[in-house]
C-alpha cells in the first residue's frame, strides 16, 4: 500500500500567481476529469462544464482603421511570446466593399473580396497596439498594421522546432477548397511568398486553418474543414511541412443535429496528457449563429465533444458584442495568475455575408477547470478511478471546495477501500500529497462534499484505451419484409439526374428508369423520412431478426458495371456494398446481406465500406434513411431500370 500522508501541502491559487503570463506545457502526468478513461464508477456525481468569466473591458478593440473594412469571423491567432514578453495577435480582415478594394496597393481579390492579415500586440492582453509597420499601403498610407494580403482563413503559429530561423513563424491558409498554402517568417511580420501545400483533398479548406508542431507524435498537425455537403473537421499530418498525409474526418455533428448544426472550425492544442480544441458549431438550420464548444482527444485523432450542444464560452445577451457568433483563438494555452486566457472573436451579427465585424474579446478560466465532477444536489458524492500509476512527483488534485470538502482513500483489489488517509480539504486550489511511488497501480476513492474535482496530477493511466459503450440491440423480433414495387407510381423515389415511372414492363408490373447525362453515374434514391419510406427507421425493430437481406431487380441496355447498395444514416452519409452482379439487358435479382450487431471492422470485413463522413455501423443501421442503388465503375452506365426493391429481416 502507498500511504497517503496525513500532512498535505495546500497550494491555493494565490500561491500560483505569476509575475507574467506563461505558456502552459503539456503534462503526461496530468489527467483532466473530462477524460472518459479515468473514472470507473460514480455515485451521485455528475460531470459539469467549467465556468468562464468574460473580461469587463470587452471588446478589447474595435475595427477603427480605414483598412479594417470587415473583421469577418476575426479568426484570432494568439501567442504569448515568452522571448519578447508580448502578446501577439494575428487576425483576419475582409475588404467587402468595392471602394475599399480599390484602395489596396495593387488591388486584388480572392472569392471576389480583398484579404488582409492584420497584427496587434499587447503587454497585458487588455490594452492593444496596432503597430505602423510600413509594409502594405492602404489608400497610399503605409503606416498600417497589415502584414500580409490575399491570405484567407489564416492560422499563424511560432515553431521553435524548425532549425531554420527564417521559418520560425508559419502561416497556413487557403485560397479556395483544395488550395492550401503556407508562408514563413523570421518574426511573424515579414512573410515569404506563398508555397503550395501537397496532399490535401479537393474538399479541404474554407475555414480557420490551424497547425502546430506536436512533440508527442513528432509531426506537424493541421486542422481544417472537409466539405461533403456539410461542414466536417479534418486532420492532416506532416514531417516536413510540405507533404501532408490525410487522417480523414475527425469531428462532425450528431445524427440528431443533422445539417442544422455543423462543425465549422476546430483550433486544437496540446493540454495535460491529451489534446483539446475549441469547436465552433455553426447553426445554418436555425439562426446562423456560431457557438464555441469544447472537444477532447487522447491522441489528436479520435475526438469527442465534451458537452455536446452546450457552449463552453456562452454567447452574450441579444444585441451585445458577442450575442450571435463566437470564434475562439488558435494557439497554445496561456496562463496568468492561475487563470487560462481564452481570446476569442465576438460578433453581434449572424454568420451570413461578408460585411460584419467580429471584435477581439477575452475570457478567463481557472487552470484545468474545463469540466469537473460534483455532487448532485446537496448529497455527498463518491467517485472511484480506474487503476493509476503514481509517479515520484506525488499525487495532486485540482479542485474547488469552498464551503465543502474532498477526501481521498486507496482502493485495494477491485472494491475494498482502505482507511481514509487524507484530511478533508476545504479550500479551492491544488492539493498535493507526499506519496511513495510504487510499481503497483492503485485506484483512488474520492469523496466530494459540496466540492468539484477537475484534474488529477502525478499519475498516468494503466489502461489508455477509450471505453466503449455501444447501445445494446433490441431482442430479435419476428422477421418482416417490406417492398416497393413501382406498380402505380415512383413511390417517392428520385433519380440523379432523372427518374421516370413506367406502369408496365418491369420485372413485375411497373418499374423506374434512372438516367444521368455526362460522365457521372445515375443514382436511384429512396425517401429518407420515417413513415414515408418503408426502409427508413431502426432496422432491428423494423425488420426483426438478427440481420437483413436487401434485394432489387435491375436491367440496362448497356451491359457492365456492378450494382451497389448504399444505406444512409438519415440523409447524411452512408455505408456501401458493391455486389458481384453486373447490369445486363434482362431483369435480374441483386442481393446483399448484413448483420445488425457487426462492429465497424466486422462490417468492413464483410464487404461494406463507410464513406468519408460515415457514422458508425451501429448508428447507421439503427437510424437508416435513404436506400440508394447505383452502378459502380466510371462510365459503366448512363441509365438503368429498377424494380421490386425489398428489405427482409433474417432470423439467423
DAKA-V747579 format. One record per run of one state. SS is the DSSP state (~ for helix, > for strand, _ for the rest). FROM is the first residue (numbers start at 1). TO is the last residue. If there is no record, write none. Layout:
# DAKA-V747579
ss;from;to
SS;FROM;TO
SS;FROM;TO
This chain:
# DAKA-V747579
ss;from;to
_;1;7
>;8;12
~;13;16
_;17;21
>;22;23
_;24;29
>;30;32
_;33;38
>;39;43
_;44;44
>;45;49
_;50;52
>;53;54
_;55;76
>;77;81
_;82;85
>;86;95
_;96;97
~;98;102
_;103;103
>;104;104
_;105;109
>;110;110
_;111;112
>;113;122
_;123;128
>;129;129
_;130;137
>;138;138
_;139;140
>;141;141
_;142;145
>;146;149
_;150;154
>;155;158
_;159;164
~;165;167
_;168;168
>;169;174
_;175;179
>;180;185
_;186;190
>;191;191
_;192;194
>;195;196
_;197;197
>;198;198
_;199;203
>;204;204
_;205;209
>;210;214
_;215;218
>;219;227
_;228;230
>;231;238
_;239;242
>;243;243
_;244;244
>;245;251
_;252;261
>;262;271
_;272;273
>;274;282
_;283;289
>;290;297
_;298;302
>;303;305
_;306;312
>;313;313
_;314;324
>;325;328
_;329;329
>;330;330
_;331;333
>;334;336
_;337;338
>;339;347
_;348;358
>;359;366
_;367;370
>;371;375
_;376;380
>;381;385
_;386;387
>;388;390
_;391;394
>;395;400
_;401;404
>;405;412
_;413;415
>;416;417
_;418;424
>;425;425
_;426;428
>;429;433
_;434;441
>;442;449
_;450;451
>;452;457
_;458;458
>;459;461
_;462;480
>;481;484
_;485;493
>;494;496
_;497;497
>;498;502
_;503;510
>;511;515
_;516;522
>;523;525
_;526;536
>;537;537
_;538;538
~;539;543
_;544;544
>;545;545
_;546;546
>;547;555
_;556;561
>;562;569
_;570;572
>;573;582
_;583;587
>;588;595
_;596;599
~;600;605
_;606;607
>;608;610
_;611;616
~;617;622
_;623;623
>;624;632
_;633;638
>;639;650
_;651;652
